[in-house]
């Protein structure tokens, strides 16, 4: 997938911008709070139909404005061209058009533009709580498999309903008679979610190990899915059903579900040592980047479509050698959008692509690659 151009009106601190992009690297520099991340957010919203920064859509409208408008032009690897428009008025919902045709909802555009995004907060992938790693697995699988996304949504609905009933049982407001039906649905969808995560992460782990080895030879990176209720000795449905039996009385006392894929995790190691306990900050950042690059490679393999790679302040805390290694991997064909406070970060990883500088939401071209292509 190649994003050719974008138009943004009243989006965050970008009051008005029309930009065309390089097919390879797009470097965006500028001081903090000038609009670098806002541009990545504007691009990313076309991928999932929502922001990676906020769940409150009104926050994306420029201060003092009544609406935002975004239009993106792109071309798939099979040559299909799309013009996608998104708009939002204060108090309303995001509206979407594809090639001029009004869509029933913004969810209709999900999956049209595969993407991978790295933000500074993603360092938590390698050192933070399991929830972030579960989200990483779910995001990867959802971009590849619509059926997994459906199972995940249904499991979350069932989990919420089951927890609601357990709270009532714990408070003495309901009997346990209705729990059996929820248990059956919980086991079916919970096992499907765990199976989907395991399948996608098995292939991703091999790619992550290879990518890490290319950047940092001599160190062995390991990534493994840890299902909280299954050990591979019995079908996941049987394992989850057995786990529910074991925790049944405790659940009724405590008022929420105590077994299921909502407790799963991903184990990360360097030379068989737990990275979360002993890895340096630079290593943890590198591992998070490697996981994102492996995510992009997995999506490309499964969908036969290159995802757009969005990297927010990626080179902070990386030494020049590691930065150069990351840059070499990015040159493998993905269109990349990379932000940094200063241009010196880009100089450290070589020339190529388009360079933009942003100040107060206004973008200016600072440089163009030497490949002869006409840019913004």
PyMOL commands that set and color helices and strands:
alter all, ss='L'
color gray80, all
select helices_A, chain A and resi 36-48+57-60+106-109+120-127+130-144+146-170+179-215+236-254+261-263+275-278+281-303+320-330+344-347
alter helices_A, ss='H'
color red, helices_A
select strands_A, chain A and resi 2-11+14-20+25-29+67-75+81-89+95-98+101-102+115-118+221-226+265-270+273-274+308-312+336-340+354-359+362-368
alter strands_A, ss='S'
color yellow, strands_A
deselect
rebuild
show_as cartoon
